[in-house]
């Protein structure tokens, strides 16, 4: 209520206002989705390159059996035939 006039004012959102708010929210959702996809692709490429470059034979002196099995499991998941 406005103290000087004693009248209360209400602001109704118009269709145009709600459309612009929805468009802004949709833009943020799309940006978030695309960013997540790009980050996911980069992480999977990094993992692919790291695992593809691992040679289990040359690492056998430094890694224990458990770590070797984990590397072989990751390779088998990535390079499914």
N, C-alpha and C positions, 0 to 999 in steps of 0.2 A: 504494500500500500504506500502510495506517495504521501508523505506527511504534509506537504504544502497544499495539495488539492483534495486530499481525502479519497482519491480514486485509486483503485488498484489496476495495474496494467498487467496484461499477460502477453507473452510473446509466443505466438504459434509458429511452429516451423512450417515453412512452405515446402511444396514438393521439390522446388529447385534447391532449397537449402539441404533437404534430406538427401537429395541425389548427390550433391557435391560432397557431403559427409561420407556417404556410402562409397563414392568413387575414391575418395582419399583413403578410406579403410581398405578397399579392394586393392589399391595401388600398393599399400604397405604389405598386404598379404602376398601379392605377387612378387614384390621385391624380396621378401623373406623366403618365399618358396624357391625362387631362382637362386638366391644366395646359398641356400642350403644344398641345392642340387650341385652348384659349382664347387662348393667346399667338399661335398661327398665324392665328386668325380676326382678332384685333386688328391684327396686322401687315398682313394682306391688306386690311383695311378702310382702314388708314392709307395704304397704297400706292394703293388705288383712289381715295380722296379726293384725294390729292396729284396723281395723274396726270389725274384727271377735271377738276381745276381748272386745269390748265395750258392756256394758250392759245398754241399754237405761233406764231401770227402776231405776238403782242405780244412774244414772246421772241426773235424773229428778229434783232433788232439786237444783243442781248447774247450770244447763243449761236452757236457755229460750226456748220457743216453736219453734222459728225459727231454733235454733241450733239442736234441737231434730228432726225436720222435715228433715234437711239436712243430719243428721246421718242416719235416716231411708231411705232416698233416696239413699244414697251411699250403704247401706247394700242391698237394693233391686236391685241395678245395679250389684253388685258383686255376690250376691247369687240368680241369676235368676233361676226360676223354670219352 
